[in-house]
């Protein structure tokens, strides 16, 4: 059985407790996070743009890429690439490697930090991406449903911050903004 870390807002006495997982929230987090992996991978694979930062907020997700003034043409291509990957229904796999094995993996989008000790969990999305990650993910890209860039801006000198929605967040945004 897998162990889970549960963070509470108060201390509990030793003993057994029943807790409930908010499946809707977990699905939302999984959709946003897997969409971020695909977006970052397509930016890197097609345009040599590296992800410098990522933040998942309650209403949107942001990704900072390491170039400013990215053209509208590239942005539109990126959005299309991500949505095409979603439509392909690619299996999202979890793979565990020893630390030694993990450091031998080639073509990683993001290098493994030396401070990481022990086994390393990777998320592999077909031939699009393989990346060390401990977060929640969908099991197939089609479960993301849809991806939409809602804004972008130059930030912190030489970076472009993208704001995006995936899954139910994107569908709600489309419905809200319908004529």
C-alpha positions as CSV (number, residue, x, y, z in Angstrom):
1,X,0.0,0.0,0.0
2,X,1.3,3.5,-0.8
3,X,1.7,5.9,2.0
4,X,0.2,9.4,1.7
5,X,1.2,12.6,3.4
6,X,-1.8,14.5,4.7
7,X,-1.3,18.1,5.9
8,X,-3.8,19.3,8.5
9,X,-4.6,22.6,10.0
10,X,-4.5,21.2,13.5
11,X,-2.7,18.5,15.5
12,X,-4.3,15.1,16.0
13,X,-3.8,12.5,18.7
14,X,-2.2,9.2,17.6
15,X,-4.8,6.8,16.2
16,X,-6.6,5.9,13.0
17,X,-8.6,8.4,11.1
18,X,-10.8,8.4,8.0
19,X,-10.2,11.1,5.4
20,X,-11.8,11.9,2.1
21,X,-10.0,12.8,-1.1
22,X,-11.5,15.6,-3.1
23,X,-11.5,13.8,-6.4
24,X,-12.8,16.8,-8.4
25,X,-9.8,18.9,-7.1
26,X,-7.4,16.1,-7.7
27,X,-8.6,15.8,-11.3
28,X,-8.3,19.5,-11.8
29,X,-4.7,19.5,-10.5
30,X,-3.9,16.5,-12.7
31,X,-5.3,18.2,-15.8
32,X,-3.4,21.5,-15.1
33,X,-0.1,19.7,-14.2
34,X,0.0,17.3,-17.1
35,X,-0.9,20.2,-19.5
36,X,2.1,22.1,-18.1
37,X,4.4,19.2,-18.8
38,X,3.1,19.0,-22.4
39,X,3.3,22.8,-22.9
40,X,6.9,22.9,-21.4
41,X,8.0,19.9,-23.5
42,X,6.6,21.3,-26.8
43,X,8.1,24.7,-26.1
44,X,11.5,23.0,-25.5
45,X,11.3,20.4,-28.3
46,X,10.1,22.8,-31.0
47,X,11.4,26.2,-30.1
48,X,14.3,25.6,-27.7
49,X,12.4,27.5,-24.9
50,X,13.2,26.3,-21.4
51,X,10.7,26.5,-18.5
52,X,12.1,28.7,-15.8
53,X,9.1,28.6,-13.5
54,X,5.7,27.1,-13.0
55,X,2.8,28.0,-10.7
56,X,-0.6,26.5,-10.3
57,X,-3.1,28.9,-8.8
58,X,-6.8,28.3,-8.0
59,X,-8.0,30.0,-11.2
60,X,-5.1,29.6,-13.7
61,X,-1.7,28.1,-14.2
62,X,1.4,30.0,-15.2
63,X,4.6,28.9,-17.0
64,X,7.6,31.2,-17.4
65,X,9.7,30.5,-20.5
66,X,13.3,31.8,-20.8
67,X,12.8,34.3,-23.7
68,X,10.9,37.6,-23.9
69,X,8.9,38.9,-26.9
70,X,7.9,35.4,-28.2
71,X,6.0,35.9,-31.4
72,X,2.2,35.4,-31.7
73,X,2.9,32.8,-34.4
74,X,4.9,30.7,-32.0
75,X,2.3,31.1,-29.2
76,X,-0.4,30.0,-31.6
77,X,1.7,27.0,-32.7
78,X,2.4,26.0,-29.1
79,X,-1.3,26.1,-28.2
80,X,-2.1,23.9,-31.2
81,X,0.7,21.4,-30.5
82,X,-0.6,21.0,-26.9
83,X,-4.2,20.5,-28.1
84,X,-3.0,18.0,-30.7
85,X,-1.1,16.0,-28.1
86,X,-4.2,16.0,-25.9
87,X,-6.3,14.6,-28.8
88,X,-3.8,11.9,-29.5
89,X,-4.8,10.1,-26.2
90,X,-1.2,9.4,-25.3
91,X,-0.6,7.2,-22.2
92,X,1.0,9.1,-19.3
93,X,3.3,6.7,-17.5
94,X,4.9,6.8,-14.1
95,X,8.4,5.2,-13.9
96,X,10.6,4.8,-10.8
97,X,14.3,4.7,-11.2
98,X,17.2,4.4,-8.7
99,X,19.1,7.6,-8.4
100,X,22.0,6.1,-10.3
101,X,19.7,5.0,-13.2
102,X,18.0,8.4,-13.2
103,X,21.2,10.3,-13.7
104,X,22.0,8.2,-16.8
105,X,18.7,9.0,-18.6
106,X,19.4,11.1,-21.7
107,X,17.4,13.8,-23.3
108,X,15.8,15.1,-20.1
109,X,14.1,18.4,-20.5
110,X,15.1,19.3,-17.0
111,X,18.3,18.0,-15.2
112,X,17.9,16.1,-12.0
113,X,19.2,18.1,-9.1
114,X,22.1,16.6,-7.1
115,X,20.3,17.3,-3.8
116,X,17.7,14.6,-4.7
117,X,18.6,11.3,-3.0
118,X,17.0,7.9,-3.3
119,X,14.6,6.7,-6.0
120,X,13.3,9.2,-8.6
121,X,9.8,9.2,-10.0
122,X,9.5,10.2,-13.7
123,X,6.4,11.1,-15.7
124,X,6.7,10.0,-19.3
125,X,4.3,11.3,-21.9
126,X,4.9,9.2,-25.0
127,X,7.9,10.5,-26.9
128,X,7.0,14.1,-26.0
129,X,8.4,14.3,-22.5
130,X,10.1,12.5,-19.6
131,X,10.7,14.5,-16.5
132,X,11.3,13.9,-12.8
133,X,8.1,14.8,-11.0
134,X,6.2,14.0,-7.8
135,X,2.9,15.6,-8.8
136,X,-0.6,14.4,-9.8
137,X,-1.1,13.5,-13.4
138,X,-3.9,12.2,-15.7
139,X,-3.3,8.7,-17.0
140,X,-4.0,9.6,-20.7
141,X,-3.6,13.0,-22.4
142,X,-7.2,13.0,-23.6
143,X,-8.3,13.4,-20.0
144,X,-7.0,16.9,-20.1
145,X,-9.7,17.6,-22.8
146,X,-8.7,21.1,-23.9
147,X,-5.9,23.6,-23.4
148,X,-6.2,27.4,-23.7
149,X,-3.6,30.2,-23.3
150,X,-5.5,33.1,-21.9
151,X,-2.7,35.6,-21.6
152,X,1.0,36.2,-21.8
153,X,3.4,39.0,-20.7
154,X,7.1,39.7,-20.5
155,X,8.3,39.4,-16.9
156,X,11.6,39.5,-14.9
157,X,13.8,40.8,-17.7
158,X,14.1,38.0,-20.3
159,X,11.1,35.8,-19.5
160,X,7.6,35.4,-20.9
161,X,4.9,34.3,-18.5
162,X,2.0,32.3,-20.0
163,X,-1.3,32.0,-18.3
164,X,-3.3,29.0,-19.3
165,X,-6.4,26.9,-18.5
166,X,-6.9,23.2,-19.1
167,X,-9.8,20.8,-18.7
168,X,-12.8,22.0,-16.8
169,X,-11.2,25.4,-16.2
170,X,-10.9,26.0,-20.0
171,X,-14.4,24.7,-20.7
172,X,-15.8,27.0,-18.0
173,X,-13.9,29.9,-19.5
174,X,-15.2,29.2,-23.0
175,X,-18.8,29.0,-21.7
176,X,-18.4,32.2,-19.7
177,X,-17.1,34.1,-22.7
178,X,-19.7,32.8,-25.2
179,X,-21.7,35.4,-27.1
